[in-house]
Amino acid sequence: MKKGFVPGASVQWKGQAGLSLLFLIGAVNATLSPTLPPFSGRWSFLQSALHAGLGTYGAAALWGALSLLFALLAYGKYKANKGEHSA
């Protein structure tokens, strides 16, 4: 344990796929019930910037982009893991 714990490749892509699913749920939620200004709270500056730049569905676009990013990362890990076992 001197080097710490490193999860295996199969756990990594499953974790990234799970995060992708959570971000997708966030995107659907932000699409169906978008928040409107004035924003308050710790992340209000981000909400304001997204609303100013992308309109009412700016938060949904952010969550969707994060979902796509993690889905692509999970797919890459999955393909890399699959390649190790087929050789």
C-alpha positions as CSV (number, residue, x, y, z in Angstrom):
1,M,0.0,0.0,0.0
2,K,3.0,2.3,-0.2
3,K,1.9,3.4,-3.7
4,G,-1.8,3.6,-2.8
5,F,-4.8,2.0,-4.3
6,V,-5.3,2.0,-8.1
7,P,-8.6,0.5,-9.3
8,G,-8.6,-1.9,-12.2
9,A,-9.5,-0.9,-15.7
10,S,-12.9,-2.6,-15.6
11,V,-13.8,-0.5,-12.6
12,Q,-12.5,2.7,-14.2
13,W,-14.7,2.5,-17.2
14,K,-17.8,1.5,-15.2
15,G,-17.2,4.5,-12.9
16,Q,-16.9,6.8,-15.8
17,A,-20.0,5.4,-17.4
18,G,-21.9,5.9,-14.1
19,L,-20.8,9.5,-13.9
20,S,-21.9,9.9,-17.5
21,L,-25.3,8.6,-16.6
22,L,-25.6,10.9,-13.6
23,F,-24.6,13.9,-15.8
24,L,-27.2,12.8,-18.4
25,I,-29.9,12.8,-15.6
26,G,-28.8,16.3,-14.6
27,A,-29.1,17.4,-18.3
28,V,-32.6,16.0,-18.5
29,N,-33.6,17.6,-15.2
30,A,-32.1,21.0,-16.3
31,T,-34.0,20.7,-19.6
32,L,-37.3,19.9,-18.1
33,S,-37.1,22.5,-15.3
34,P,-34.6,25.2,-16.2
35,T,-33.5,27.7,-13.6
36,L,-34.1,31.4,-14.3
37,P,-32.3,34.5,-12.9
38,P,-31.7,35.9,-10.4
39,F,-29.4,33.1,-9.3
40,S,-28.2,32.8,-5.8
41,G,-25.7,30.6,-4.0
42,R,-22.1,29.5,-4.3
43,W,-22.3,28.6,-8.1
44,S,-24.5,31.5,-9.1
45,F,-21.7,33.1,-11.1
46,L,-21.5,29.9,-13.3
47,Q,-25.3,29.8,-13.7
48,S,-25.3,33.5,-14.7
49,A,-22.5,33.0,-17.2
50,L,-24.2,29.9,-18.7
51,H,-27.6,31.8,-18.9
52,A,-25.9,34.8,-20.5
53,G,-23.9,32.8,-23.0
54,L,-26.3,29.9,-23.9
55,G,-29.7,31.1,-22.8
56,T,-32.3,29.3,-20.7
57,Y,-30.9,25.9,-21.4
58,G,-27.2,26.7,-20.7
59,A,-27.0,24.5,-17.6
60,A,-28.6,21.6,-19.6
61,A,-25.9,22.1,-22.3
62,L,-23.1,22.0,-19.6
63,W,-24.5,18.8,-18.1
64,G,-25.0,17.2,-21.5
65,A,-21.4,18.1,-22.5
66,L,-20.1,16.6,-19.3
67,S,-22.2,13.5,-19.9
68,L,-20.8,13.1,-23.4
69,L,-17.2,13.7,-22.2
70,F,-17.5,10.9,-19.5
71,A,-19.2,8.6,-22.0
72,L,-16.3,9.0,-24.4
73,L,-13.8,8.5,-21.7
74,A,-15.6,5.3,-20.5
75,Y,-15.7,4.0,-24.1
76,G,-12.0,4.6,-24.5
77,K,-11.2,2.8,-21.2
78,Y,-13.6,0.0,-22.2
79,K,-11.9,-0.4,-25.6
80,A,-8.4,-0.3,-24.0
81,N,-9.4,-2.9,-21.4
82,K,-10.9,-5.1,-24.1
83,G,-7.7,-4.9,-26.2
84,E,-5.6,-6.1,-23.3
85,H,-7.6,-9.3,-22.8
86,S,-7.9,-10.2,-26.5
87,A,-4.2,-10.2,-27.2
